[in-house]
Amino acid sequence: MKSQETQNITTENNPPVAEDTPNYINPQEPGKTEPMTQVQSDSVITNQDLPDPRVRYGFTLALGALLFVVAIYYGIINP
């Protein structure tokens, strides 16, 4: 009988997980969301709004190469 009492005491001291978790991590009503306003929907950037991935990668590579040359010129990188 003593082991059952000890078991009950330990489970009473442990709060449920939902009470410990903040509301932004574990919302009480996951199905209800606020409707998005027109301004919010206009400011969302989708994949279609971005340029072609080849252009983005090319620009990033060109910028990196330029910064590398500038770093060698100013002596930040010693070849």
N, CA, C and O atoms as a DFTB+ gen file, in Angstrom:
316 C
 N C O
     1  1       0.820      -1.200       0.000
     2  2       0.000       0.000       0.000
     3  2       0.859       1.258       0.000
     4  3       0.484       2.284      -0.567
     5  1       1.990       1.160       0.631
     6  2       2.871       2.320       0.707
     7  2       3.366       2.738      -0.682
     8  3       3.490       3.932      -0.956
     9  1       3.647       1.774      -1.556
    10  2       4.135       2.111      -2.888
    11  2       3.073       2.845      -3.710
    12  3       3.415       3.715      -4.511
    13  1       1.798       2.514      -3.528
    14  2       0.739       3.223      -4.257
    15  2       0.627       4.668      -3.791
    16  3       0.384       5.561      -4.602
    17  1       0.798       4.906      -2.507
    18  2       0.735       6.274      -2.005
    19  2       1.910       7.088      -2.542
    20  3       1.746       8.250      -2.915
    21  1       3.070       6.491      -2.579
    22  2       4.239       7.183      -3.104
    23  2       4.050       7.495      -4.584
    24  3       4.424       8.570      -5.054
    25  1       3.479       6.564      -5.299
    26  2       3.244       6.774      -6.723
    27  2       2.236       7.907      -6.934
    28  3       2.425       8.724      -7.835
    29  1       1.205       7.977      -6.154
    30  2       0.221       9.044      -6.265
    31  2       0.833      10.396      -5.949
    32  3       0.504      11.390      -6.598
    33  1       1.706      10.450      -4.978
    34  2       2.317      11.723      -4.604
    35  2       3.204      12.223      -5.741
    36  3       3.179      13.413      -6.055
    37  1       3.979      11.353      -6.357
    38  2       4.862      11.805      -7.430
    39  2       4.084      12.258      -8.656
    40  3       4.505      13.198      -9.331
    41  1       2.974      11.623      -8.962
    42  2       2.199      12.061     -10.114
    43  2       1.461      13.359      -9.826
    44  3       1.196      14.126     -10.751
    45  1       1.125      13.622      -8.579
    46  2       0.459      14.878      -8.251
    47  2       1.418      16.053      -8.362
    48  3       0.995      17.161      -8.690
    49  1       2.696      15.833      -8.097
    50  2       3.668      16.918      -8.157
    51  2       4.058      17.281      -9.581
    52  3       4.569      18.378      -9.809
    53  1       3.838      16.407     -10.533
    54  2       4.181      16.684     -11.922
    55  2       3.011      17.373     -12.610
    56  3       1.964      16.754     -12.803
    57  1       3.168      18.659     -12.988
    58  2       2.064      19.335     -13.683
    59  2       1.920      18.785     -15.093
    60  3       2.885      18.269     -15.656
    61  1       0.738      18.888     -15.665
    62  2       0.549      18.451     -17.051
    63  2       1.422      19.276     -17.992
    64  3       1.776      20.415     -17.688
    65  1       1.755      18.701     -19.108
    66  2       2.655      19.350     -20.063
    67  2       2.021      20.616     -20.636
    68  3       2.727      21.598     -20.865
    69  1       0.729      20.619     -20.869
    70  2       0.057      21.770     -21.468
    71  2       0.151      22.997     -20.569
    72  3       0.201      24.118     -21.075
    73  1       0.177      22.818     -19.255
    74  2       0.276      23.969     -18.362
    75  2       1.676      24.554     -18.355
    76  3       1.845      25.752     -18.130
    77  1       2.683      23.724     -18.600
    78  2       4.061      24.184     -18.613
    79  2       4.420      24.897     -19.909
    80  3       5.282      25.776     -19.907
    81  1       3.789      24.542     -20.998
    82  2       4.156      25.029     -22.319
    83  2       3.517      26.394     -22.574
    84  3       2.327      26.574     -22.312
    85  1       4.300      27.373     -23.088
    86  2       3.717      28.677     -23.417
    87  2       2.682      28.559     -24.531
    88  3       2.674      27.589     -25.290
    89  1       1.820      29.553     -24.615
    90  2       0.715      29.516     -25.575
    91  2       1.177      29.538     -27.019
    92  3       0.524      28.944     -27.877
    93  1       2.300      30.215     -27.318
    94  2       2.721      30.287     -28.716
    95  2       3.293      28.962     -29.205
    96  3       3.350      28.731     -30.413
    97  1       3.721      28.080     -28.287
    98  2       4.210      26.772     -28.697
    99  2       3.071      25.766     -28.777
   100  3       3.003      24.975     -29.718
   101  1       2.186      25.794     -27.804
   102  2       1.093      24.832     -27.741
   103  2      -0.224      25.603     -27.606
   104  3      -0.727      25.749     -26.492
   105  1      -0.789      26.095     -28.699
   106  2      -2.029      26.876     -28.584
   107  2      -3.185      26.004     -28.117
   108  3      -3.250      24.813     -28.421
   109  1      -4.087      26.616     -27.379
   110  2      -5.230      25.880     -26.850
   111  2      -6.206      25.504     -27.953
   112  3      -6.808      24.431     -27.909
   113  1      -6.368      26.369     -28.937
   114  2      -7.307      26.117     -30.027
   115  2      -6.537      26.134     -31.346
   116  3      -6.454      27.180     -31.989
   117  1      -5.976      25.010     -31.759
   118  2      -5.149      25.012     -32.964
   119  2      -5.935      25.234     -34.245
   120  3      -5.349      25.648     -35.245
   121  1      -7.239      24.975     -34.255
   122  2      -8.022      25.117     -35.468
   123  2      -8.387      26.548     -35.789
   124  3      -8.648      26.877     -36.946
   125  1      -8.410      27.413     -34.773
   126  2      -8.835      28.790     -34.988
   127  2      -7.620      29.670     -35.235
   128  3      -6.726      29.752     -34.393
   129  1      -7.588      30.330     -36.396
   130  2      -6.554      31.300     -36.701
   131  2      -7.229      32.587     -37.131
   132  3      -8.361      32.578     -37.613
   133  1      -6.530      33.683     -36.953
   134  2      -7.094      34.965     -37.360
   135  2      -7.003      35.097     -38.874
   136  3      -6.027      34.650     -39.475
   137  1      -8.009      35.704     -39.496
   138  2      -7.942      35.874     -40.950
   139  2      -6.829      36.846     -41.322
   140  3      -6.544      37.789     -40.583
   141  1      -6.205      36.611     -42.466
   142  2      -5.109      37.449     -42.926
   143  2      -5.683      38.692     -43.595
   144  3      -6.599      38.599     -44.412
   145  1      -5.142      39.851     -43.244
   146  2      -5.612      41.098     -43.852
   147  2      -4.999      41.261     -45.234
   148  3      -4.099      40.510     -45.609
   149  1      -5.482      42.236     -45.990
   150  2      -4.994      42.477     -47.341
   151  2      -3.528      42.905     -47.320
   152  3      -2.752      42.501     -48.185
   153  1      -3.149      43.720     -46.340
   154  2      -1.771      44.189     -46.256
   155  2      -0.840      43.012     -45.978
   156  3       0.245      42.930     -46.553
   157  1      -1.254      42.107     -45.103
   158  2      -0.426      40.948     -44.796
   159  2      -0.300      40.032     -46.005
   160  3       0.780      39.505     -46.271
   161  1      -1.376      39.838     -46.732
   162  2      -1.309      38.949     -47.888
   163  2      -0.496      39.573     -49.019
   164  3       0.110      38.844     -49.805
   165  1      -0.464      40.902     -49.124
   166  2       0.332      41.555     -50.153
   167  2       1.821      41.511     -49.828
   168  3       2.651      41.530     -50.736
   169  1       2.170      41.453     -48.540
   170  2       3.581      41.495     -48.170
   171  2       4.220      40.110     -48.116
   172  3       5.410      40.006     -47.819
   173  1       3.483      39.060     -48.390
   174  2       4.035      37.715     -48.390
   175  2       4.825      37.499     -49.676
   176  3       4.319      37.743     -50.771
   177  1       6.084      37.034     -49.537
   178  2       6.917      36.765     -50.700
   179  2       6.821      35.280     -51.014
   180  3       7.182      34.437     -50.192
   181  1       6.343      34.974     -52.186
   182  2       6.229      33.580     -52.595
   183  2       7.403      33.226     -53.504
   184  3       8.169      34.101     -53.906
   185  1       7.538      31.955     -53.821
   186  2       8.618      31.504     -54.692
   187  2       8.469      32.064     -56.105
   188  3       9.459      32.211     -56.821
   189  1       7.252      32.373     -56.505
   190  2       7.014      32.918     -57.835
   191  2       7.491      34.364     -57.938
   192  3       7.816      34.828     -59.031
   193  1       7.538      35.089     -56.805
   194  2       7.987      36.480     -56.815
   195  2       9.502      36.598     -56.949
   196  3      10.001      37.636     -57.383
   197  1      10.236      35.558     -56.586
   198  2      11.692      35.592     -56.634
   199  2      12.183      35.320     -58.046
   200  3      11.494      34.671     -58.832
   201  1      13.382      35.821     -58.374
   202  2      13.931      35.515     -59.706
   203  2      14.326      34.043     -59.819
   204  3      14.291      33.296     -58.841
   205  1      14.694      33.656     -61.013
   206  2      15.092      32.279     -61.294
   207  2      16.253      31.873     -60.373
   208  3      17.141      32.687     -60.120
   209  1      16.261      30.642     -59.871
   210  2      17.339      30.217     -58.968
   211  2      18.736      30.357     -59.576
   212  3      19.702      30.626     -58.861
   213  1      18.844      30.174     -60.904
   214  2      20.158      30.336     -61.542
   215  2      20.651      31.766     -61.425
   216  3      21.850      31.999     -61.266
   217  1      19.733      32.733     -61.501
   218  2      20.113      34.144     -61.369
   219  2      20.569      34.424     -59.943
   220  3      21.568      35.110     -59.727
   221  1      19.832      33.892     -58.972
   222  2      20.205      34.113     -57.570
   223  2      21.562      33.501     -57.254
   224  3      22.395      34.146     -56.617
   225  1      21.795      32.267     -57.690
   226  2      23.075      31.606     -57.421
   227  2      24.215      32.299     -58.157
   228  3      25.310      32.437     -57.613
   229  1      23.970      32.733     -59.379
   230  2      24.984      33.450     -60.137
   231  2      25.350      34.770     -59.482
   232  3      26.528      35.116     -59.392
   233  1      24.354      35.505     -59.027
   234  2      24.610      36.777     -58.348
   235  2      25.391      36.556     -57.061
   236  3      26.319      37.306     -56.760
   237  1      25.021      35.536     -56.304
   238  2      25.723      35.233     -55.057
   239  2      27.170      34.842     -55.339
   240  3      28.075      35.270     -54.623
   241  1      27.395      34.040     -56.367
   242  2      28.751      33.623     -56.730
   243  2      29.581      34.821     -57.195
   244  3      30.745      34.947     -56.815
   245  1      29.000      35.698     -58.009
   246  2      29.711      36.882     -58.490
   247  2      30.055      37.821     -57.337
   248  3      31.153      38.376     -57.295
   249  1      29.136      38.000     -56.415
   250  2      29.385      38.851     -55.252
   251  2      30.480      38.252     -54.368
   252  3      31.342      38.975     -53.868
   253  1      30.444      36.945     -54.180
   254  2      31.477      36.281     -53.394
   255  2      32.849      36.403     -54.037
   256  3      33.842      36.645     -53.350
   257  1      32.909      36.234     -55.359
   258  2      34.183      36.372     -56.073
   259  2      34.714      37.799     -55.967
   260  3      35.915      38.001     -55.791
   261  1      33.839      38.780     -56.071
   262  2      34.252      40.176     -55.949
   263  2      34.795      40.463     -54.552
   264  3      35.828      41.117     -54.404
   265  1      34.101      39.977     -53.538
   266  2      34.576      40.186     -52.171
   267  2      35.903      39.472     -51.927
   268  3      36.748      39.976     -51.188
   269  1      36.094      38.309     -52.538
   270  2      37.352      37.579     -52.408
   271  2      38.506      38.375     -53.028
   272  3      39.579      38.472     -52.432
   273  1      38.293      38.939     -54.212
   274  2      39.319      39.743     -54.878
   275  2      39.627      40.993     -54.053
   276  3      40.794      41.354     -53.901
   277  1      38.619      41.647     -53.530
   278  2      38.825      42.838     -52.698
   279  2      39.600      42.470     -51.438
   280  3      40.474      43.229     -51.019
   281  1      39.305      41.331     -50.826
   282  2      40.005      40.908     -49.618
   283  2      41.482      40.617     -49.931
   284  3      42.350      40.919     -49.113
   285  1      41.770      40.050     -51.074
   286  2      43.173      39.820     -51.467
   287  2      43.870      41.163     -51.734
   288  3      45.021      41.358     -51.343
   289  1      43.177      42.068     -52.389
   290  2      43.764      43.378     -52.728
   291  2      44.141      44.169     -51.467
   292  3      45.225      44.748     -51.395
   293  1      43.251      44.190     -50.491
   294  2      43.510      44.942     -49.263
   295  2      44.330      44.158     -48.245
   296  3      44.588      44.676     -47.158
   297  1      44.743      42.949     -48.546
   298  2      45.617      42.194     -47.672
   299  2      44.923      41.481     -46.538
   300  3      45.583      41.035     -45.600
   301  1      43.604      41.361     -46.596
   302  2      42.885      40.635     -45.566
   303  2      43.176      39.137     -45.703
   304  3      43.324      38.426     -44.709
   305  1      43.255      38.678     -46.949
   306  2      43.618      37.289     -47.245
   307  2      44.964      37.316     -47.943
   308  3      45.117      37.995     -48.958
   309  1      45.952      36.586     -47.415
   310  2      47.281      36.526     -48.039
   311  2      47.413      35.195     -48.783
   312  3      47.470      34.132     -48.164
   313  1      47.461      35.268     -50.131
   314  2      47.552      34.004     -50.893
   315  2      48.930      33.373     -50.823
   316  3      49.155      32.315     -51.411
